[in-house]
């Protein structure tokens, strides 16, 4: 439970920094912030849920009684939580690293030469 609260707080802080950095470098700040929060939240909460459901279905199909699935997965739940938390941190860090890259300056085109007015 504490790991999940820590991970949620980290996702919120990373989202803020990505938003601030993206706005600073004139990127789409809201889009990058939503992507960061989606990666953080998804990897910490949605991914373990989906993996847990898949493992439970596989266990039921292999003959484990549905009542004993919680006991079977008990020790592995913490490992799964920590692995998904690390995946979340890596994903949010990679997004922040990408957004923090200084964009290439566009090629500056020299202005045309000034007009010459010839007297007749």
VOTORPA-940555 format. One line per 3 residues: their letters; for each residue y, x, z of N, C-alpha, C, O, CB. Coordinates in steps of 0.02 Angstrom, whole numbers, m for minus. Each point is the difference from the previous one (the first is absolute). Glycine has a CB too. Layout:
N
a> Y X Z Y X Z Y X Z Y X Z Y X Z ~ ...
//
This chain:
120
xxx> m60 41 0 60 m41 0 63 43 0 47 m14 m36 m110 m76 96 ~ 63 143 m19 59 43 3 8 38 m66 57 10 m23 m71 2 147 ~ m41 8 m155 4 34 m64 31 m46 m53 40 23 m41 m140 46 71
xxx> 82 m132 m29 27 m47 m49 75 m12 11 38 m6 m48 m150 m48 40 ~ 133 51 71 72 m7 14 38 62 m21 55 m4 m28 m81 m72 124 ~ m3 134 m83 30 63 m22 5 2 m76 51 21 m28 m96 37 130
xxx> m7 m79 m136 0 m1 m73 51 m48 m28 32 15 m50 m151 16 52 ~ 125 m90 29 50 m49 m23 70 27 10 43 m9 m44 m122 m85 71 ~ 92 126 30 66 30 12 14 55 m51 56 5 m25 m66 m32 147
xxx> m40 67 m138 8 53 m50 14 m30 m69 40 28 m38 m116 46 104 ~ 44 m129 m83 13 m33 m64 71 m26 m4 32 5 m53 m153 m36 46 ~ 146 4 61 69 m26 1 50 57 m6 48 m4 m37 m85 m94 106
xxx> 25 153 m32 45 57 m3 m1 32 m69 52 17 m28 m69 4 151 ~ m43 m13 m152 m6 29 m67 34 m44 m51 32 25 m47 m140 29 80 ~ 102 m120 m26 33 m46 m46 76 9 3 33 1 m52 m128 m83 66
xxx> 122 88 45 72 11 7 22 65 m33 50 1 m37 m52 m65 145 ~ m35 118 m96 19 64 m30 m7 0 m76 41 29 m35 m76 27 141 ~ m15 m90 m131 m8 m4 m73 57 m41 m29 28 18 m52 m153 m9 62
xxx> 143 m64 22 56 m40 m24 64 41 m1 37 m1 m50 m92 m103 95 ~ 69 139 9 61 40 5 1 56 m52 51 12 m32 m46 m38 154 ~ m62 59 m130 m4 55 m48 5 m25 m72 34 30 m41 m104 34 122
xxx> 37 m119 m96 2 m27 m68 71 m23 m18 23 10 m56 m142 m47 67 ~ 154 8 37 69 m22 m13 44 61 m10 46 m2 m41 m63 m102 110 ~ 4 157 m32 40 61 m6 m8 32 m69 48 26 m28 m61 m7 151
xxx> m48 m21 m150 m13 30 m66 4 m50 m57 m25 13 m54 m46 70 111 ~ 101 m141 m43 12 m51 m51 m64 m24 m33 m3 m6 m61 115 55 42 ~ m162 m62 60 m62 m30 m24 m1 m72 24 45 m21 37 m107 133 m37
xxx> 13 m149 m19 m6 m70 22 m25 m1 72 m60 1 13 36 m41 m132 ~ 71 38 165 m15 9 71 m45 m56 27 m48 14 36 157 45 m23 ~ m95 m121 m30 m40 m56 27 m72 4 m26 m47 m12 37 152 m59 m30
xxx> m112 86 m71 m67 5 m29 m41 55 34 m58 m10 17 103 m32 m126 ~ m14 101 118 m35 55 32 m16 m15 73 m53 19 25 110 60 m103 ~ m11 m113 112 m13 m17 70 m57 m50 5 m43 7 44 164 13 m16
xxx> m123 m70 m71 m55 m48 0 m66 33 m16 m52 m16 30 132 m74 m64 ~ m80 136 m13 m60 37 m17 m25 41 59 m60 2 14 97 2 m134 ~ 9 29 154 m19 40 58 m30 m43 55 m52 17 29 142 64 m57
xxx> m57 m137 43 m27 m43 52 m67 m30 m21 m45 m8 41 162 m18 m4 ~ m124 9 m100 m63 m26 m25 m57 50 6 m55 m18 20 119 m54 m99 ~ m50 134 62 m51 53 7 m17 11 74 m58 4 18 99 51 m124
xxx> 11 m52 148 m12 12 71 m38 m57 32 m50 11 34 153 56 m30 ~ m80 m128 m14 m32 m58 30 m69 m13 m31 m48 m15 36 161 m34 m14 ~ m117 56 m87 m64 m13 m34 m54 49 20 m57 m20 12 121 m25 m106
xxx> m47 109 99 m50 50 18 m19 m5 73 m56 19 19 100 55 m108 ~ 1 m98 132 m15 m3 71 m34 m64 22 m40 1 47 136 72 m30 ~ m82 m128 m50 m25 m64 23 m45 m35 m50 m53 m27 18 155 17 49
xxx> m83 9 m130 m38 m36 m51 m63 39 m19 m54 m28 m4 160 m24 m39 ~ m99 117 30 m57 41 m20 m56 1 51 m58 m9 m19 137 79 m45 ~ m65 m59 129 m55 m3 48 m33 m69 5 m61 m5 10 119 95 54
xxx> m18 m142 m72 m28 m68 2 m48 m11 m59 m55 m26 9 159 m15 48 ~ m83 61 m116 m42 m8 m59 m64 43 6 m55 m24 m15 157 1 m55 ~ m94 85 93 m59 43 7 m47 m28 53 m61 1 m9 129 99 m25
xxx> m41 m125 89 m41 m31 53 m38 m60 m24 m59 m10 17 140 51 65 ~ m48 m83 m122 m34 m59 m27 m56 21 m48 m54 m28 2 161 m39 9 ~ m93 117 m53 m52 24 m46 m60 28 37 m57 m13 m18 146 38 m67
xxx> m75 14 137 m55 28 40 m40 m55 34 m61 2 3 127 104 15 ~ m31 m156 9 m34 m56 33 m44 m38 m49 m56 m19 17 152 10 64 ~ m71 m3 m141 m40 m35 m51 m62 41 m18 m55 m27 m6 159 m29 m39
xxx> m94 121 37 m58 43 m16 m51 m1 56 m60 m3 m12 135 77 m58 ~ m51 m71 133 m46 m2 56 m38 m65 4 m60 m1 14 136 77 47 ~ m42 m132 m75 m34 m65 1 m52 m3 m56 m55 m26 9 158 m29 40
xxx> m86 82 m107 m47 m1 m56 m60 45 12 m54 m12 m27 150 m11 m49 ~ m88 75 118 m56 44 14 m42 m23 59 m50 32 17 117 60 m63 ~ m49 m148 77 m43 m28 51 27 2 71 m34 m23 46 m56 55 m118
xxx> 150 m5 83 29 1 67 25 m70 16 31 m33 m42 2 156 32 ~ m46 m145 71 22 m67 20 76 m1 6 29 47 25 m138 m67 37 ~ 141 m34 m85 73 m4 3 28 8 71 56 24 8 m61 m97 m108
xxx> m34 53 150 24 5 69 6 73 24 39 14 45 m90 m125 m23 ~ 12 155 m52 0 70 23 42 46 m43 m2 61 9 m111 m82 35 ~ 151 m6 m90 42 42 m43 55 35 40 14 58 m12 m37 m135 m85
xxx> 53 41 144 53 31 41 m26 60 39 35 50 5 20 m162 5 ~ m115 107 16 m29 57 36 m15 57 m47 9 59 18 m58 m138 66 ~ 26 63 m144 m17 52 m49 62 38 m23 m2 61 m9 m97 m130 m28
xxx> 153 33 26 61 31 m26 46 26 55 51 31 m16 m59 m107 m80 ~ m8 67 159 44 17 55 28 70 m3 61 9 3 m125 m87 63 ~ 22 128 m71 23 70 0 34 19 m64 45 42 m1 m136 m15 77
xxx> 70 m57 m131 29 18 m65 68 m31 m11 37 23 m43 m151 m14 m1 ~ 132 m59 82 65 m33 m9 57 49 16 51 0 m36 m102 m111 65 ~ 44 151 22 52 49 17 6 53 m54 55 20 m19 m76 m40 141
xxx> m36 43 m147 1 50 m54 34 m29 m62 41 34 m31 m146 18 76 ~ 89 m113 m62 30 m33 m58 75 m8 10 38 9 m47 m146 m69 24 ~ 129 42 83 71 m9 14 37 66 m7 54 2 m30 m81 m95 108
xxx> 0 147 m52 33 65 m4 3 25 m73 51 27 m21 m91 0 138 ~ m14 m36 m154 0 22 m70 51 m39 m41 37 29 m40 m159 1 50 ~ 125 m95 0 48 m41 m37 72 16 22 46 m4 m40 m133 m86 28
xxx> 97 107 75 66 20 24 22 65 m34 58 7 m19 m81 m64 130 ~ m23 103 m118 16 63 m35 15 m12 m74 45 30 m28 m118 32 110 ~ 35 m106 m113 13 m17 m70 70 m31 m7 36 15 m47 m159 m34 27
xxx> 141 m23 68 66 m31 m1 55 52 6 49 m2 m37 m99 m100 88 ~ 42 149 m4 51 52 9 7 43 m62 56 17 m20 m80 m17 142 ~ m32 18 m152 2 41 m60 35 m37 m57 42 28 m35 m148 30 70
xxx> 90 m122 m44 31 m40 m52 75 m7 10 38 7 m48 m145 m68 35 ~ 128 47 74 71 m8 13 36 67 m8 57 2 m25 m81 m96 104 ~ m8 149 m58 31 66 m9 8 17 m74 52 26 m20 m102 11 129
xxx> 0 m53 m150 5 15 m72 56 m41 m33 35 25 m44 m158 2 43 ~ 130 m89 22 55 m41 m27 67 29 20 45 7 m41 m118 m109 45 ~ 80 121 60 63 29 23 14 66 m36 58 14 m17 m75 m68 129
xxx> m34 93 m123 9 63 m35 23 m12 m72 43 36 m26 m131 17 98 ~ 59 m104 m105 20 m15 m69 71 m25 m3 39 20 m43 m158 m46 15 ~ 137 m18 74 67 m29 0 53 53 16 56 m4 m23 m104 m108 56
xxx> 29 161 8 48 51 21 12 54 m53 43 43 8 m80 m64 108 ~ m2 19 m170 12 48 m54 68 m14 m31 18 m57 m13 m142 68 m10 ~ 160 42 11 65 m8 m32 m11 m16 m73 m35 38 m35 90 43 117
xxx> m27 m136 m106 m11 m18 m70 32 51 m47 52 30 16 m55 m151 16 ~ m28 130 m89 27 46 m49 67 m27 m25 8 m60 m10 m124 97 m25 ~ 163 10 27 65 m20 m26 m7 m17 m74 m34 36 m37 94 36 122
xxx> m29 m125 m107 m4 m15 m71 38 53 m39 47 31 24 m56 m155 0 ~ m13 134 m85 32 50 m42 72 m20 m14 14 m56 m22 m125 86 m31 ~ 156 16 67 71 m14 m9 18 15 m73 m11 55 m24 38 m28 146
xxx> m1 m77 m154 21 8 m69 74 18 0 40 m34 32 m129 m49 m74 ~ 106 135 6 70 21 m3 41 m53 m37 m24 m30 m48 m10 153 49 ~ 95 m134 22 41 m49 m35 19 26 m69 0 60 m12 45 m102 122
xxx> m29 m3 m155 19 22 m67 66 40 3 39 m8 46 m98 m92 m98 ~ 69 143 3 62 40 0 60 m46 m9 m5 m54 m30 m57 154 m17 ~ 119 m80 73 59 m43 m7 21 m6 m74 m12 46 m40 49 m12 156
xxx> m6 m89 m133 21 m9 m70 57 48 m16 41 17 42 m77 m138 m39 ~ 38 140 m65 55 42 m23 44 m42 m45 m23 m34 m46 m46 141 53 ~ 133 m105 8 49 m39 m40 39 49 m43 37 42 25 m28 m133 64
xxx> m18 84 m153 34 45 m46 64 m34 m24 0 m59 m17 m109 112 m18 ~ 162 m14 34 64 m28 m24 2 8 m75 m21 50 m28 80 m22 135 ~ m33 m80 m139 5 2 m74 69 12 m22 13 3 m60 m108 m78 52
//
